[in-house]
């Protein structure tokens, strides 16, 4: 007889997981993702996003949706790393899990390097605002500048003609900051 997936017997037999969660509480969207470091390698878990007008509602909604979608128990989560404009609203642990705030520009840089697979890059984050961050493996990312979102199109048009290149923004890039936040909580040896 096989125990149902959520039975106490089945759960006791399952190996405890080690998850580092990253949450980007933005101006209009909260993004969440994580890395499963159970095996000693950082394996990206599918990020997701939640829209809510209140940052606290948004973070709890995203956290609940992420843990439920991935079948996670609170005991599986090793760290919660938060970033973004709404991170200042988090003043206490999230469901008893301590939260560590990570500078957004660091997250943009680390997430950009991870997603691109490059060792050196200028990462552009386009959300409610736009930021340009210079990143290089082994060095702290450096904020180069930023503008309001309405000026982003003009900047990209100017960069495109100046460097004669096309900018490709993959669907996954909108999760760069949340990936960077999670990466901030992981020992770099997981990715060597």
C-alpha positions in Angstrom: 0.0 0.0 0.0 1.4 3.4 -1.0 0.8 6.3 1.4 -0.9 9.4 -0.1 1.6 12.2 -1.0 0.7 14.4 2.0 0.5 11.6 4.7 2.8 11.9 7.7 4.4 8.5 6.8 5.3 9.7 3.3 6.6 13.1 4.6 8.8 11.4 7.2 10.5 9.4 4.4 11.1 12.4 2.2 14.5 14.0 2.5 14.6 17.5 4.0 15.2 20.1 1.3 17.4 23.2 1.5 15.9 26.1 -0.3 17.0 29.8 -0.5 14.2 32.1 -1.5 14.5 35.5 -3.2 11.7 38.0 -3.2 11.7 41.3 -5.1 8.9 43.6 -3.7 8.6 46.0 -6.6 6.5 49.1 -7.1 3.7 47.2 -8.9 4.7 43.5 -8.9 6.2 41.1 -6.3 8.4 38.5 -7.9 9.6 35.4 -6.0 11.9 32.5 -6.9 14.5 30.3 -5.3 17.3 27.9 -5.5 17.2 24.3 -4.3 20.7 23.7 -2.8 19.9 20.3 -1.4 22.1 18.4 -3.8 25.1 20.8 -3.4 24.3 22.5 -6.7 22.1 25.5 -7.0 19.1 24.5 -9.1 16.8 27.3 -10.0 13.1 26.9 -9.1 10.6 28.4 -11.4 10.0 32.1 -10.4 6.5 33.6 -10.3 4.9 36.9 -9.7 1.9 38.4 -7.9 0.2 41.8 -8.3 -1.2 43.5 -5.3 -1.5 47.2 -4.3 -0.2 46.6 -0.8 3.4 45.4 -0.4 2.6 43.2 2.7 -0.4 41.6 1.0 1.8 41.0 -2.1 4.7 39.4 -0.2 2.5 37.0 1.7 0.5 36.2 -1.4 3.7 35.5 -3.4 5.3 33.5 -0.6 2.2 31.3 -0.1 1.8 30.7 -3.8 5.5 29.8 -4.2 5.6 27.4 -1.3 2.3 25.8 -2.3 3.3 25.5 -6.0 6.6 23.9 -5.1 5.3 21.6 -2.3 7.5 23.3 0.3 7.3 23.2 4.0 8.6 26.1 6.1 11.3 23.8 7.4 12.6 23.4 3.8 13.5 27.1 3.6 17.0 27.9 4.8 17.0 31.7 4.0 14.7 34.4 2.7 16.4 37.2 0.8 14.4 40.3 0.0 15.0 43.3 -2.2 13.1 46.0 -4.0 11.4 49.3 -3.1 8.8 47.4 -0.9 11.4 45.6 1.1 11.4 48.5 3.6 7.9 47.4 4.6 9.1 44.1 5.9 9.9 44.7 9.6 9.6 41.2 11.0 10.1 37.5 10.1 8.0 36.1 7.2 6.1 33.1 8.6 8.7 32.8 11.4 11.6 32.9 8.8 14.1 35.7 9.2 14.4 37.9 6.1 17.7 39.5 5.0 17.5 42.6 2.8 19.8 42.8 -0.2 20.6 45.9 -2.2 18.6 46.0 -5.4 21.6 46.9 -7.6 23.5 43.9 -6.3 20.5 41.7 -7.2 20.2 43.2 -10.7 23.9 42.5 -11.4 24.0 39.0 -10.0 20.8 38.0 -11.7 22.0 39.4 -15.0 25.2 37.4 -14.9 23.3 34.2 -13.9 20.7 34.6 -16.7 23.1 35.5 -19.4 25.8 33.0 -18.5 28.4 35.8 -19.0 31.4 36.7 -16.8 31.0 40.5 -17.4 27.9 42.4 -18.5 25.9 45.6 -18.2 22.5 44.5 -17.0 19.5 46.7 -17.6 16.5 46.3 -15.3 13.3 47.8 -16.7 10.4 48.0 -14.3 8.7 50.9 -12.7 12.1 52.5 -13.1 15.2 51.6 -15.2 18.6 50.9 -13.8 21.9 50.0 -15.5 24.4 47.9 -13.5 27.9 46.8 -14.4 28.6 43.3 -13.2 31.7 41.1 -13.3 32.2 37.7 -11.6 34.1 38.0 -8.4 33.4 41.8 -8.0 30.5 43.7 -6.4 28.1 45.0 -9.0 28.3 48.7 -9.7 25.2 51.0 -10.3 25.9 53.0 -13.5 22.7 55.1 -13.5 19.0 55.0 -13.9 16.0 56.9 -15.2 12.3 56.9 -15.0 10.5 54.3 -17.1 9.2 56.8 -19.7 12.8 57.5 -20.7 13.8 53.9 -21.1 12.7 53.6 -24.8 14.7 56.6 -25.7 17.8 55.3 -24.0 17.6 51.9 -25.7 17.0 53.5 -29.1 20.2 55.7 -28.4 22.3 52.7 -27.2 21.1 50.6 -30.2 22.3 53.2 -32.7 25.5 54.0 -30.8 26.6 50.4 -30.6 24.8 49.0 -33.7 23.4 46.1 -31.8 20.0 44.7 -30.9 18.9 44.2 -27.4 17.2 40.9 -26.7 15.2 40.9 -23.5 14.2 37.3 -22.8 10.9 36.5 -20.9 12.9 35.3 -18.0 14.8 38.5 -17.6 12.0 40.1 -15.6 13.0 37.8 -12.8 16.6 38.9 -12.7 16.3 40.8 -9.4 14.7 37.9 -7.6 17.2 35.5 -8.9 20.0 37.9 -7.8 18.4 38.1 -4.3 18.3 34.4 -3.9 21.9 34.1 -5.2 23.0 36.6 -2.5 22.0 34.1 0.1 24.0 31.2 -1.5 27.6 30.3 -1.1 29.2 30.8 -4.5 30.7 27.3 -4.5 27.3 25.9 -5.5 27.8 27.4 -8.9 31.5 26.5 -9.6 
